[in-house]
Amino acid sequence: MTDLVVISLEPWDEVWRRNQHLVAGLMSRDPGLRVLFVEPPADPAHALTRRARPRRGRGLRSAPRPDAVAGEGLWLLEPTKWLPRRVDRRVDERWAERVAAGAERLGMTQPVLWVNDPLGAAVLELTGWPALYDITDDWTVADRTGAEHDRLLRLDSALLDRCQEVVVCSPGLEASKGVRRRVTLVPNAVDVHAYRVPRVRPAGLPDVPTAVYVGTVHRDRMDLDLCARTARQAGATGGRLVLVGPVALDPGDRAPLESAGVVLVGAVDHDDVPSYLQHADVLVVPHAVTPFTDSLDPIKLYEYRAVGRPVVATPVAGFRDVLDARVTVAEPAEFPATVASLLPAESTFPEGTDEEVPTWSDRVDEMARVLDRLRAAARLRP
């Protein structure tokens, strides 16, 4: 029986990201695969600082069975981070011990460790399990405080040194991390079939011409001022800017967007995302252009191409290099007017899509080969 412990940057929920697509694909192909999917810890103290309702983590539990996951081998673990690092110097060690205890409770004696959240370096240090570092965001170049930046640099360096395999999702990461060691490029993709089955217009989409963004609404990625300006210009022509996805904003950032007329739909089930994209009139990528966003391979690049709608993007990685007549790359100064000019008088349904878009099935094959190499190397270790 094969065991896998995945240290994820995101929870296993209705909003599917790279980790879920890959894990679900691997499990559907290997009924004997058991997975402990470690979600970000609940942080009651941080919740209080944001005036949110504090809660403890949900602990170890069997996962609801998504249709895409075969078998009964998926387990979720959401620990609790009771105190900030400045108060509890052993907070990361305690978290790693909880992960190891969860694996032991499931009878996982020598699992493969799949690290997406750099915090997984603490689990590697504690257990010495054969490990894969899957880099999807370069947090070492994100805008963080001095102490947090130093911590991320230390964790990233330890993982690059100690993991037997390193996977990156973008050419930018391949160039930056490949200077130090050998890496394997496994980009993102889309479930093409799901995006090409016609869907009814979702209730959350206004009944006017719409410019739609799908993804997490967060300062690390989004140009919030550009969103507000785009919403105002779209509104002047009778359209709306609609942001679909988890809203990770403080109230002070959220209020100006809503005042400008931005529709914040919030998180939607991954099965419902295609309907929002199919019924959008324009798809948009109002991302900030920073070293952090340059490290990304946006999943929306593949989702947008799969539905054949016009796209307007700032000059960010992926979109600025794609050869697709439907994609317009616009600098922030021209972005709002470009979006407004593409909004029709009445909404229309797409008539065609791109013929070839990479699928998650392709990426599952690529990741399976990396895991096979890792397991083979682990068997040869003394």
Secondary structure, 3 states (H helix, E strand, C coil): CEEEEEECCCCCCCCCCHHHHHHHHHHHHCCCEEEEEECCCECHHHHHHCCCCCCCCCEEEECCCCCCCCCCCEEEEECECCCCCCCCCCHHHHHHHHHHHHHHHCCCCCCEEEECCHHHHHHHHHHCCCEEEEECCCHHHCCCCHHHHHHHHHHHHHHHHHCCEEEECCHHHHHHHCCCCCCEECCCCECHHHHHCCCCCCCCCCCCCEEEEECCECCCCECHHHHHHHHHHHHHCCCEEEEECCECCCHHHHHHHHHCCCEEEECCCHHHHHHHHHCCCEEEECECCCCCHHHCCCHHHHHHHHHCCCEEECCCCCCCCCCCCCEEECCCCCHHHHHHHHCCCCCCCCCCCCCCCCEHHHHHHHHHHHHHHHHHHHHHCC
